[in-house]
Amino acid sequence: RQMTAHDSVLHDALQTHRSEALDRWRGFVLASYPEEAARFFRKEKDRFKNPVGQSIHRATETIFDGVLLGRSTEGVPEALESLVRIRAVQDFSPSEAVAFVFLLKRAVRDVLPEASVNEAVLSDLESRVDALALAAFETYTRCREELFEIRLRASQRRVAVMLERYGREVPEGEPTDNKEETDCRMKGVHT
C-alpha cells in the first residue's frame, strides 16, 4: 500500500506520541481485567510467570506499529489472534472480548494534540481500527467454535469411557478416550 498524505501526517503525529498512546491503550486493555490480575499483568516481567501480560505487551506493540504507524504489518494477524484467543477462553462476552480494539481510537485521541491532525486524518485512523475490530470479532468467533468443539469431543469421550466401563456398546462414530489427542488440541496442536 502506498503511503498517502494522511498516512504521513498520522505517522508523524503518532511517532512523536507513540509510547504515550501505546501505554494508554495497554492501560485500557488491562483495565478490562480484575484489578489484582491487571496489576500482576502490568508488574510481572517474567514471560514464564506472566504469559498473558507479556502477550498483551508484545501484541499491542505489534498491532500499534503495524496498523497505525504503517510499519511492517507482518505479525499483526498473529498478534491480534493472540490477544483475542486469550480473551475467548476467559469470561468475556463477545463485545467485551473485542472492545479493546475500539479503545485504540480513544487512546490515540487522548494523546494527540488537536492541532497536530485534522478530522480527515483521524477518520482514516478510525477506519483502520474498525477494520481491525472486524478481524478481531471473526477471530473471536473462530476461537469460540474451536473451544466448543474441544469441549464437545471431551464430553463425548467421557461418555464413551463410561459406556465401556459399564459394558455398554459405544455408538459407532463416537470417539473413545484419547487423552493425548485432547491434550494436543487444548494446547492448540492439531493431530
CORTA-V730544 format. One line per field, one symbol per residue. ss: DSSP state (h for helix, s for strand, l for the rest). phi: phi as a letter, one per 20 degrees, with the letter a starting at -180 (. if undefined). A space follows every 10 residues. Layout:
ss=???
phi=???
This chain:
ss=llllhhhhhh hhhhhhlhhh hhhhhhhhhh hlllhhhhhh hhhlllllll hhhhhhhhhh hhhhhhhhll lllllhhhhh hhhhhhhhll lllhhhhhhh hhhhhhhhhh hllhhhllhh hhhhhhhhhh hhhhhhhhhh hhhhhhhhhh hhhhhhhhhh hhhhhlllll llllllllhh hhhhhhllll l
phi=.ffeffgfff gfffffdgff fffffgffff ffeggfffff gfefeffeec ffffffffff fffgffeeem fgefnfgfff fffffgffee eefgfffdgg ffffgfgfff defgffbeff ffffgfffff fffffffffg ffffffffff ffffffffff fffffemeff gfnefefcgf ffffffenee e
